[in-house]
Amino acid sequence: MKYQATASFLADYRRLSDDERALFREAVRLLNQAYEQRGDRAFPQWPTSLRIRGVQGATGVWEMTWSFTRPDGRATFSFITIAGELAVRWRRVGDHRIFDEP
């Protein structure tokens, strides 16, 4: 799945520890795997372990949570189109504080 990253996401990502980055990359691997296995559906059946749902009060913004414990792992994203294909725009990554400005 193609993606873009906002400046906020890139700044957040730089602040993550190596372990947090590895956990995020694993979550993205699961997201991509689900997308590749979606068949004829526009959107896949997302893995329940990623807890993907819409962000309250932020239309078109989605959240992904892969850990509620240390380290708290969350990311926000929106769906966009790149070269005619569904893609993800990563907006924020980190802990629960990212929801202050998703």
N, C-alpha and C positions, 0 to 999 in steps of 0.2 A: 504494500500500500504506500502510495506516495505521501509526502508530508512537507509542511512548511513549519517554521518555528518563529514565534514572535521574539522581539528583543527582550521582553519580560521573561519568556521561557528560557532563553539562552543565559540570561543573568542568573535566574534561579538554578539552572542546571550546573553552572560553574560553582555555585555555593554548596552543592551536594557533595557528600563524602564519596569515596570510591565505592564503598559498599552500597550506598543509596543509588548511585548511578547503575551499578550492576543489577539491583532489584528493579529499577525502572526499565532497563533494557530487556530484562526477562518478561516484564509485563507487556512491553511493546511486542516482543516476539509472540506472546500468546494472542495479542490483539491481531497481529498480522496473520497468524495461523488461522484464526477464526474467519478472517476476511477471505483468505484464499480458499477456504472450505465452504463458503456460503452457497455455492451452486448458483441457481438462477435468481436468488433473492438479492435485492438491492443492498440490504444490511444483513449481516450474519447473526447467528445466535451467539452473543458474546459470552465468554466464559464467566460463570458466576463468581469465580475467584477474583475477578477484576471489578466487580460491583460497578458497572457502568450505568449511569442514569443522568437525567437532565439536572442542571444546577438550578435550584429554586431562585426565581427572580432574575434570571439571566437567560432569556430566550435564545435558543440556538447554541448554548454552551453546555457541554457535557462534562461530567466528572468521571474519573476512573480512580478507584481506591484499591490498592493491592496489599495494604497493610494498615491496621489500626494500632499496632503496637510499635515499639521502638525498632527500627525507625518508622515513623508514621509516613506512609507513602501514598501520595495523591497527585493527580495531574488533571488539568482542565484542557479541553480541546473543543474545536468546532469542525464540522464537516464542510469541506470546500470541494471545488472541482479543479483539477490540474490536467491540462491536455485531454479534456473530455472524460476523465476518470475521477471517481470518488477518491478524496484524499482527506488527510487530517491536518488541521492547523493547530499545533501545540501552543497553548496560551500560557500556562503556568505549570510548575512542578515543585513539589516540596511536601510540607506538612499542611495541617488544617488551616494555617494562616493564609494560604493561597486563595481561600474563599473570600477574603476581604476585598480583593479585586480579581475576580476570576478571569 
